Amino acid sequence: MTPSPTARPPAVRLHRAARFEDAIHEVVERRLRQRGWVPVITSYTGYGAPGWARVMARVVLTRNPRAKRKKLDKTRGWRNFTTSPVNHERVLIQIGEQVHETHTDRSGYVDCVVKGDLEPGWSSVRLIAEGAEPVEAPIRVVDPGARIGVISDIDDTVMVTALPRPLLAAWNTFVLDEHARMAVPGMAVLYERLVTANPGAPVFYLSTGAWNVAPTLSRFLSRHLYPAGPLLLTDWGPTPDRWFRSGQEHKRNTLRRLATEFPDVRWLLIGDDGQHDQEIYSEFAHSHPENVLAVCIRRLSPTQAVLAGAIPGPSGQAEAVGSHGKTWFAAPDGAGLWSLLRDSDVV
């Protein structure tokens, strides 16, 4: 299935919070440009299939583009949230000999689907904006023959964050870098075994986190040897119709989108029992049973459950139960989940 290129949305009356945010961005951008600041492109890992690709990136202003490029991979904490976006900037996307034109949105983001000839596996597209150094954006091209894929949550599923606890969440997001974050035991090994057992299976990391921390998350996943794959994050702050974006709706919409884009892939959904993963995955399994292979839930420890605002469940146990005609596996770590999957006929 080849999605059509994404058209620019029709003009709508923005929420007053969004209008206020846009006014601030306009003033800041104008003053920074007067001081000689120039655009720089931050590319994110996209995905697609032979014939099309979803390209994601952001254009922001920087004082020294060369220094910005050198330090981009080391940027962390609160600095990720102090960039000034370049909105409605013309961006060219080059795939082989084809060139497509798009524009950044009101927060400086590029998120569009373009046509292009790409081979299954890893590829890249070139992003060009006026005044900015061109960059390459990696693209995970899903093989048309792939029948199994992995969609994984991040917080408390692959890394321990206790995100809902306000003070700790702020500390983890704005202060700490990936070196101070702990990996959930056995999860990286679990994912590696899954992709080894299913060659060509794509891995997507779906989170309610902000795009601002994408570099930090990418470094964390790489450092702890998780399989490479696109991050599917969201934008913080006001949306065109409300004060703040809904993280749960972001996950629901993304799952539905992937089901549409890859109708022949059955997904192994991996999350935890600390927030809303079980509810969201259950809804998706009910509405798209043909797109769900199974669900794996990492059960938090009693302490982690309390920090996450959840009711502590039984600790140290692994079990498989049925829901909506699908098998649900639950265990406290990657080793327990792999033991259940290995003994089943799911993978």
N, C-alpha and C positions, 0 to 999 in steps of 0.2 A: 504494500500500500504506500502510495507516495502522496504526502500531504501537500497542499498547494502553498505557495509562498504566503507568509503572513502579511496581510494588508494593514496599513495604519488605521487604528480605530477611529471612528467618527468622533467629532468634537462633542464633549459633554460638559455640563456645568460641574465644576469641581467642588468638592466639599471645602468649607471655609478653612479647615486646617491645611488642606493641600494647597489652597491658594496662598495662604500665609507662608508655607514652606517654599513655594515657588518664588514668591517675592523676595524672600531672604536669599535664595540661591541666585537670583538675578542680580541683586546688589553685590553679593560677594564675588560672583563670577566677573562682573564688570570691573570691579576694583582690582582684582587679582590680575586680570588681563592688562590693565593700565600699568601695573607694576612689572610686567614682562613675563608673567607666568604663562606656560604653554600646555596644550593638551598632552596626555599620555594615555595609552590604551592598556587596560588590564584584561587579558583574555581568560576565559573560563573553559573548562573541558566541555565540549558539546557532544552530540551524538546524532546518529542517523542510520541510514541504510543505503544501499546502492541506488543512486538517483536523487537523494535529498539529504540535507543535514540541518540540524537545529544548532544555530550559532549563538553563543552567549558571551558577552563582554561588557565592559564599562569604560567610559571615557571621563577622566577627571583632570583637573589642572594641577600642575606641579611647578615648583620654582626652578628645579634643575632636572630636566628629563633624563640625562645620563646617570645622575646619582640616583634618581628614582628607580630606574631600571635595575641598577646594581643592588639596591636595597629592598626592592619589591618583595623578594622572597623572604626577607628578614623582618618585614613590617609586622607588628603584632599589637595586641591590646587596643587601647583607646585611640591610637594613631589611625587605625583602620576606619574610625568613624569621624575623622576630622577632614576628610577630603572634600573638595568642592566639585560637584558633578557638572559636566557640560551637557546641557539638555538641547534636544533637537539638532544635534550635530550630524552632519552628513558623514556616513561611514560606507566604505566600499568593501565588499567581501569577494575575494578572488578564490575560485575553486578551479584549478587547472587553467584553462583558457577562458572560462566564464567569469564575468564580473557582475555582481549584483549590488544595487544601491539600497541602503536603508538609513534610518535616522535613530539617534538615541532618544529614549523617552524622557519624561520630566525629571528623572533621577539619574540620567546619564547612562542608562543601561541599553544594551542591544540584546534582543531576544527574538530571533526570527528564523523561519524555515526557508531555505533556499534550495534550488535545484543544482545538481552537480554530479559528475561521475566519480564515485569513490569506491575503492575496493574494500571488502570486508576486513576488519581488523582495525588498526590504528592509522589514522591519516591526519591531515591538518588543512586549514584554510588560512588565507592571509587577510589581515584586517588593515585598512588604510583610512586615515582621517587627516584632514588638513592640519598641518602644523605638528603632527605627531609622528613619531617613528613607527613604521609598520611593524606588526607583530604576527606571530603564528599562533593560531588557536587549535589545540588538539581536538580531534573528533573521534569518538568511538563508533565505528561503523558496524552495525549488527549484521551478522551473516543471515541471509534469507532462510537458510536451513536451520537456524537456531530454534530450538523448541523449548528450552529452559533458560530462565534468567533469574537474577537475584535482585531484590529491592530491599535495602537495609536502612533502618533508622540509624542515627549516629549517637545522640546523647543517651547515655546509660545502656546503649546496645553495643557499640564498639569502643566507646570511651566512657569512663566514670566521670560524671559532671555534677549530679544532683542539681540540675538546672533550675527547677522551680523554686528553690530556696533563694530568695531575693539577694541577700548579701553575697552568698557564695556564687550565684549566677553572675552577678556584676563583677566579682573578682575574677572569675574564670574568663569572662568575655572581654573585659576591658584592661586587665592587668597581666594575667599570666600568659605565657606562650605555650606551644605544644610540648615543650620539655617537661612542664610541670603537670601535665595531664596523664592520667593512668589509663592504660588499655584494659579492657575487660579480658580476663584470662581465657585463652583458647579460641577466641573469636577469629583472629587472623588465620589461625590454622584451619578452622572450620571453613572459612571462605575459600582458602587456597585449595582445600580438598574438594569443595564443591565445583570449582572451575576446572580442576584437574579431571574430575569424574565426568564433566560435561564440557568438552572442548568447544570453545566459541561462545559459551554462556556469558552474556553481559552482566556486569554488576553496577547497579545504580545506588547512590547514597542519597536518601531522601530525608531532609531535616527541616525543621521550622527555623533554623538559624539564619542569620542575615548573610547576604553575599559579602559583606565587609570582612567577614572572618574566613572566607573561602581559602585564602593562602595558608592560614594557620591550620585549618582542617586538612588541607591537601598534604602539608608537611607531616602532620600527625599520622595520617593513613600510610604515607610512604615510609616513614620511620619505623612503624610497627608492622610493616610488610603485608598490609592489606592489598588485595588486588586493585589495580588502577581502575577507575571508573568515573563517570560524570557525577559531580555534586549538583543536586537539585535543591537549591536554597530559595530564599525569598527576600524581599526588600522590606526593611523596617520603616516605621513612620506612617504618616497619613497616606491613605489611598484615595482615588478619585471620589469615593462615595462614603468614606468612614474615617474615624480618627486613626485606627490602627488596622493593619492587616490581620487576618485570622490564620494562625498557623495550622489549625485543623483543616480548614477549607483548602489551604495550599496543598496539604497532603492528599486530601480527597480528589481535588482537581488533577493533581499530577498522576495519581494512579489511573484515573479515567483516561487521561491523555495517553499514557503509555499503553493502555489496553487498546486504544484506537490506532495508535501508530504501529504497534506490533501485535496484531490480532492472533498470530499463530504461536506466540510465545506464552508459555505458562510460567507464572512467577512464583518463586519461593519468597514469601514475605517474612522479613526478620525484624523484630522489634523487641520491646520490653513491656513489663506490666506496671511501670511507674507512672505513665501518663495516659495517652489516649490511643496507643497503637492497637490494642486489642479491639477496641470499639471500631476504629477506622478500618482495620483489616477485616473484621467480621462483616461490616457493611459492604465492603468491596467484594468479598467472597460470595455474599448473597446476591449482589447485583451482577457480578461478572464471574460466575462459577467456572466458565470455560477458560478463564485467564489466570486462575489460581491453582498452583500445584499443591501447596501446603503452606502452613504458617508456623514459624518458629518464634517462640516468645522466651526471651531471657528473663528469668525470674530474679528480681532483686532480692538482696539479703534484707532481713528485717530493718537494719540500720539504714540502708540505702532507700528502702521503701518509705520510711518515716521522713527522710530528707526530701524525697520526691513527692511527699504529700499523699502517698498511697497507703492502703491497708496492707500490712505485712502478711505475706502468705507463707506456706510451708517452705522451709529452707533445706537445701541440699538434696531435693528429690527431683527426679526426672519422670515425666509422664507424657503419654500421647492420648489425646481425647479427640472426639469428633464434633464438628460444628459446621452447619450449612453444607453437609456432605463432604467437608474437607478435613484432613487430619491436622490437628494442632499439636505441636511438640513444645513442651515447656521444660526448661532446665536452668540451673543457676549460672552456667558458663558454656563456652563453646564445646568443651569436651563432652559435656552431658548431651548437648544437642546433636553432636555428631554421632554419639553412640546410638541415639534413637533413630536418626536418619539412616545410619548404616544398617540397622536391623529391620528397616522397613523397605518397601519397594518403591519409595518415592524418588530416590536418586540412585 
